[in-house]
Amino acid sequence: MRFINDDRKSIFRKPRRPCPFFRRGGGKKHPLTQVSKQKLAVIGLGSVGKAVKHTFDFFYDTVDGYDIDGRGNWENVLHSDISFICVSTPESEDGHLDCSNVDNVLCRLSASGYSGICVIKSTVSVGFTDASTKKYSNLRIVYMPEFLREKSNFTWFVNPDRLVISGEIADMDKVIELFWWVDDVGESVPILKMKNIEAEIGKLAHNARIAVLVSFTNEIESACMEYEADSDNVMSVIHADRRVNSKEHLKPKLGGYGGKCVPKDTKELIVSMKNPILLTAAEERNRITLERD
Ligand SMILES: NC(=O)c1ccc[n+]([C@@H]2O[C@H](COP(=O)([O-])OP(=O)(O)OC[C@H]3O[C@@H](n4cnc5c(N)ncnc54)[C@H](O)[C@@H]3O)[C@@H](O)[C@H]2O)c1
């Protein structure tokens, strides 16, 4: 099957040819024949599923795709050794992710007595994976959240920054083995094995951090507009700090912020602005943290 996607350009049209998307190893077969013979399936062929399927097509002989919209064949999925569930999980009315599509797929796999590993790539709500593992006790469920960027889905899936995975150790190892092409996997690209709940919160926290940073930038931009300040100049003051590129403020057990300058300078900006929603929230978050500690 050929997928149309500008990001992929012509690179993925000819499987098993050297490919500039891969930092290394493009077009190679896995040295362990046993692994390259694994039958894989991808369920849900949207942005994520397309990237997963087309990348695996490049390295593995049998990669079947299935989508509820009519593409692919469900029977083939049932004959796979490992299936990747990439179905949509939209926001529901109460704000939680609606994981009913994932549940629907797991229910069908369970009812068919599927014996392969079910890798959930969809983003799921907190606690969903443990609940599903309990509910479908005949399935081997692994959670492996995806961090690709929609605009460059193939490039990001092929060259991830980390592999996050949770589930039974033997199943996690089998899944991780499939990603042998990733440059420096286990070294500069860490394999982060953890509990289901940690992988779920980790995935969400990654996006929440982006949300907070973007909102922070927007809030500073608002302050700049109020005072006719050039926002590029203002942000360049922040960009130049060595802590911006470090993990210094992203490590747990930091406690609340304090010291001579951060609290009073933040306050000054709050009281100088018309609508400092995020900074006020940061101040409140800090008050609660200091009380807690
Ligand atoms: N798009 C991204 O950049 C991105 C990045 C990381 C994670 N994710 C997560 O990955 C998941 C998939 O995202 P997407 O952007 O590929 O979604 P999408 O809407 O582009 O594609 C989802 C596909 O799943 C299919 N589908 C829905 N229910 C199904 C079912 N029961 N059986 C088979 N197929 C079914 C739909 O027909 C659709 O083709 C979501 O949970 C999303 O939050 C997305």
The ligand as a Gaussian input file, in Angstrom:
#p B3LYP/6-31G(d) Opt

LIG

0 1
 N       -0.742000      12.979000      15.514000
 C        0.260000      13.144000      16.348000
 O        1.126000      13.991000      16.158000
 C        0.400000      12.238000      17.548000
 C        1.623000      12.200000      18.224000
 C        1.756000      11.350000      19.313000
 C        0.671000      10.588000      19.735000
 N       -0.518000      10.674000      19.071000
 C       -1.635000       9.829000      19.541000
 O       -1.706000       8.694000      18.680000
 C       -3.086000       8.312000      18.488000
 C       -3.430000       8.353000      17.009000
 O       -3.257000       9.686000      16.572000
 P       -3.397000      10.060000      15.019000
 O       -2.993000      11.487000      14.923000
 O       -2.703000       9.056000      14.188000
 O       -4.976000       9.941000      14.823000
 P       -5.770000       9.990000      13.453000
 O       -7.105000      10.532000      13.773000
 O       -4.924000      10.657000      12.393000
 O       -5.906000       8.455000      13.028000
 C       -6.564000       7.515000      13.804000
 C       -7.024000       6.394000      12.895000
 O       -7.597000       5.377000      13.725000
 C       -8.709000       4.825000      13.023000
 N       -9.591000       4.146000      13.989000
 C      -10.410000       4.687000      14.932000
 N      -11.029000       3.728000      15.626000
 C      -10.606000       2.554000      15.140000
 C      -10.874000       1.196000      15.456000
 N      -11.720000       0.879000      16.426000
 N      -10.257000       0.231000      14.734000
 C       -9.391000       0.555000      13.738000
 N       -9.088000       1.820000      13.400000
 C       -9.682000       2.814000      14.093000
 C       -9.350000       6.021000      12.334000
 O      -10.166000       5.619000      11.245000
 C       -8.107000       6.808000      11.891000
 O       -7.688000       6.467000      10.567000
 C       -3.901000       9.270000      19.354000
 O       -4.085000       8.686000      20.612000
 C       -3.001000      10.489000      19.463000
 O       -3.277000      11.242000      20.622000
 C       -0.676000      11.472000      17.979000

